């Protein structure tokens, strides 16, 4: 009996319940972050017996390897979902996946499991491929999706935060830059061509930015691809029309200058772009962070407009609990439920945080919305709420309860 395309439409989707592949990706990134954290501690101790920055290089390499491994497993998982659901439309390139006669006979004559046989075949087929460059990643996913990948990823990245609009070209360029640095580390010990015999410099913030960016890319790819089997399996001619529209939209997105921000730039922008009431709230939250025992540091954004996140030890891993964005158009405080969820914070703690923030203007139904989205959101405290005198106390009390383990 063929599956009904509308069956089980009310069940949780593939994105609502991240598979083991994604969980393993997060574990690999957690290891990279521990390397960075260890390097910071050793730098504070003034260790000189070895080059501590090699830990940051190791974290960089680990994060690219995590991306490569995740792409491979994700392609295989999605291909298997298509194999066992013959009623649904498949990308044209999916039909190019041939299978040896020996494996066909195992299924047809010997009753072997189609899932097991195809998984073995797909693992062998993709095991010789490397998914680090944007071209290879797009080629790999074209077997299982007709999504115009990097255009859709650029849009998903814009939805993740309020930084400057980005384009598919900018996303690909950033990914190439990270992959190139990984190759330089792996194959030349990070040789600096301008300083013979010396390594290229690297900081903990650069390594952390690479790790965080790779995580954002994977989240955006998952969002762009959607479920392996869409709820409504539309004809691929329709998908092509959408891809053409996406491509035209991408060409209209402006290219924005980007810069690396620091504390002085962020504080200056808050004073320049925000009313005195909003500035007072944001600065109170910002300055309180480093007084908390669980505080692990600030991460300053690289974007057109200033952004800063505060990292805290959550008992399982570090995470950016909140992010301040300051711009002439809109300044907000984002509470990063998604980041915390991805670092293993129990849903009960996230639920408590959401409930503790419901007294903020505009947050009355936020706890329900976050729960419905499995906490895969980073909602904003907007200007209206930030302008209220009590907001900083509400936020700081709620965050304090979250960090009280």
N, C-alpha and C positions, 0 to 999 in steps of 0.2 A: 504493500500500500504506500502510495506516494504521500509525502508530508503535505499538509495544508498550509499554504503561505501565510494565512491569517491566524493559524493556530497558536495558542499561548501568547497572544500579543500583549497580554497584561503582565507577563512574567518579566522579571528583571532582565535587562539586556546584557550583552557581552561587556559593555563599558561600565555598567553598574556593578558587575562582579568581576573585578580584574582577575585574569587567569594566573596560573602559576608562573607563566613566562614573565609577566609584568612584575610579579612579586620578586622574582629572582633578579630582575633588572634593578629594582630598588635596593635589594641586598648588596648588589655589586657597587652601586653608587654610595651606599652607606659605608662600605669599606674604603672607598676613595676619600670620603669625608673624614674618616678616622685617620687616614694618613695625613691629611691637611692639619687636623687638630693636633696630632702628634708632633708634626713639624713646628707648629706655632709654640707648643710647650717647650720643645728643645731649643728653639731660638731664644725664648725668654730666659732659659737657663744658661745661654751662652755656650752651648756645646760646640767644640771646635775639632773634635776627633774625626769628623767626617762632614761632608757637605750636606747640611740639613735640607737644603732646597731640593735635593734628589727625592725627598719624600713628596714634594709637590709635583715633580716630574712623574713619579710613580702614580700619583693620584690622577694626573692628566691622562696617562696611558690607560689606567684602569677604567676611566670613564668612557673612553673611546671603545675599548674592548667590550664594555657593558652594552653600548649602543649596537655594535656589530653583532654581538650574540643575541640581543633582543630582536633585531630585525630578522635574523635568520629564523629564530623560533616563531616569531609572529607570522612570517610568511607561511611556514609549515602548518601552523595551527589554523590559519585562515584557509589554506588550500584543502586541508582535511575537512573543514566545515563545508566546503563546496562539494567535495567528493561524496559525502554522505547525504547531501541534500540535492538529488538530481532534478528536482522539480523547479529549481531556481535558475535564473539566467546567470551565466558565467562570463567573465571577461574573455575576449577572443584569444588572448595569449595563454589562458589557462589550457586551452585545447592543444597547445604545443608541448605540453608535458607528456612525453611518451613513457611507456612502461615496458620493460623487457618481457619476452614471452614467458620466461621462467616464473616471474612474479604473477603474470596473468593466470598461469596454470595453477598456481597455489590457491588463487581465489576461486577459479572456475571449476577445477577438478578436485581439489582437496579441501574445499570449504574453509580455507583460512580467512581470518578476519580482514575485510577490506581496509579497515582503519589501520591495522597493524602493518599490512603489506605496503600500503601507500606511505605510511609514516617512514618506514625503512627506506623506501625508494626516494622520498623527498629529502630525507636527511642526507642520503648519499649524493643526490643531485645538487643540493645547495651547500654541501660541506666544503666544496672547493672554491666557493665564492666569498669575497670580502665585501662587507657592506659598511664602508666608512665614508665614501665620497657620495655627494648628492646624486650623481648620475647613476651609480650602482644601486643606491637605495631605491630610487624611483624605478629603475629597471626591475628590481626584485619584486616590489609591490605591484607592478603592472601585471604579474601573473594572477593576482587575486583581487584586483580592484581597477576600475576605470577612472578613479578620482584623479583630477589634475593636481598631483600631490603637492608640489611646493607652493602653488598658488593658494591651495586650501590650507596648508600649514601656516603660511604667512597670515592668513585671516584668523586662524585659530590662535596664533601667538598674540595678535592684537587683542583678541577677546580675553586672553589670560591676564593682561595688565593694561595700564593706561600710558605706556611709553609711546614714543613716536611710531606712526604707522610704518610698517615695514613692507618690503616687496619680496617676491619669490627669489629675485636675484640677490637681495641682501641676505636672505636665509641661506642660500647656497654658498655665497661667498664666505659667510661666517663658518659654516660647516667645513668648507675646504680649508680654511685657516686653522681650525682646530685639528683636523686630520693631518694637515701638513706638519704641525708642531709635534703631534704624536709620532709621526714617522721620523722626524728629525731626532727626537729623543730616543726612539727605538733603534735607529740605524746608524746614527753618528754620535750618540751620547750627548745630544743637544749642542753640537758644535756651532759656534758663532762664526759665520763666514767673514765677518768684519774684524774679528779678533782671533787670529790663529792661535790654537792651543787653549782657547777659553770657551766656556759654555755660555750659551745665551742666558741672560738673566731671567728669573722667574720668581714671582711672589706668591704668597698664600692666597691673596685676593685674586690673582690671575687664574690660579688653579681652581679656586672655588667658583669663579665666574664660569669657567669651562664646564665644570661638573653641573652647575645649576642650569646652564644653557642647554646642555645635552638632555637633562631631565625635562626641561620645557619643550624641547623638540619632540621627544617621545610622547609626551602628553598631547601635543598638538597633532602628531601623526595619528595617534589613536582616535582623536576627535575627528580628524579629517576623513579617515577611512570608515568610521562608524562600525556598525555590527558587520561581521562576516556575511551574514545573511540578512539583508535589509527587511524591515517589516513589510514594505511594499516593493517587490522586486521589479523595478521599472525596466523597460527595454533599454538596451545599451545605446540605441540611437538617441534616446532622451538624455542619457548620461553624457554623450558626446556634446549635445547642445549646451548642457550645463557647463561642461569643461570649457567650451568656446567662450561662454559668457564670463566664466571665472578668469580666463586668460585676458579678455578685454578689460575686465575690472582691474586686474593686477597692473596692467599697463597705465592705468590712470592714477595709481597710488603714488604719491610724491615721495621722492627720496629725501630723507632728512639727515642733517648733520648730527653726529653723535660725539659725545665726549665722556671721559671718565670723571665722575663727580667725587667730591670729598666733603668732609664735614663743613668746612667754611662755605663751600658753594651751596650746599643744601640749606644751611641756616640762613644764609643771605637771601636765597630764593624764597624761603618761607616768609621772611620779613617783607620782601618786595611784592610778592604775589597775593598774600593773605591779609585779611582784615586783622586788626589787633586781637580780637577775640579768638579767631581761628588760629592765628599764630601762637597765642598763649597756650591753647590746648595742645597743638602739635608739639611745641617745644617742651611742654610739661611731660608728655608721653615719651618724647625722645630722650630727655635728660634723665628720666626715672630709670630707663632700661639698664644703664651701666651700674646703677646702685643695687641691682638685684643679684643675689648669689648665683643664680642660674644663667646670668648673662654671659655670652661667649663672644660677642663682637658685633660690629656693624658691617653690613655689606652695602657699598655705595654703587649705584647703577651706572651703566654706560648707555646713555640715551640722549635724546635732544633736550629733555627737561630733567631736573633733579629727582632722584629717588634714593631712598635709604631703607634698608630692612634691618631689623634687630633679631639676632640669632640667640636662642636660648637652649639650654640643655633640658630636654623634656623627659629624661629618664630612660629613653630608648635610643635616641639619636638627637642631633641638633636640628633645629628648624627655624626658619624665618617666621616668627609668630605674627609680626605686623610689618607693613611697608607704608612709608609716607611718600606720596607723589606730590610735587609742587610744580604748577605750571600757570601761565597767564590765563588759560581757559578754565582750568579746574584743578583744585587741590583736594586730595582726599586721603583718608587713612584706610588701608585695606587690612582686613583681618584674614590671615592666610590659612583658613581651615583646610584647604586642599593640600598645602605643603605639609601641614601637621599630620593629616591622615596618611599621606604617603610616607611619613617617617615612622609610622607604627603607633601613633597616639590612639588609645582606645576610643571607640565611638562614644562611650559613656562620658569621657572627659570632654570631648568636643560638644556633646549635647549640653553638658553643664555650662560650658563657655557660652554657647549660643543663648541659653536661657538667661544667663547673667547679663547679657547685652540687650535683652528685649526692651529695657526701659529707654533705650536710645530712640530718638525720633526716626521713623521709617523702618524700625526693626521689630515691630510688633509681631509680624508673621515670619520673620527671618528664620527663627528656630525650626519652624515647620518646613520652610523652603529648603533649608540646609539638610535636614533629615531626609527629605524626598530626593535630594540630589546626592545622597550618600556622602555629604560633606565635601564634594568635589567642586567647591566654589571658593572665591576670595571676595566676599562682599565688602562694599565700601561704607564707611561712615562719612556722609556727605557734608557739605559746607554748612547746611542748616544745623545739623547736629553738632558739628565741630565748633560752631559759634556759641554754644550754650556753656555756661560756667561749670555745670555738673558733669559734662561729658568726660573730661580727663579722669575724674575720680571713678566714674563707672567703668571705663576701659581698664584703668590700672588695677582696680579691685578684681575685675573679672580675670585679667591676665595673671594677677597674683594667685588667685584660686586655681587656675590652670596649672601653674608652675609649682604649686604646693603638693608635692608627691609624698 
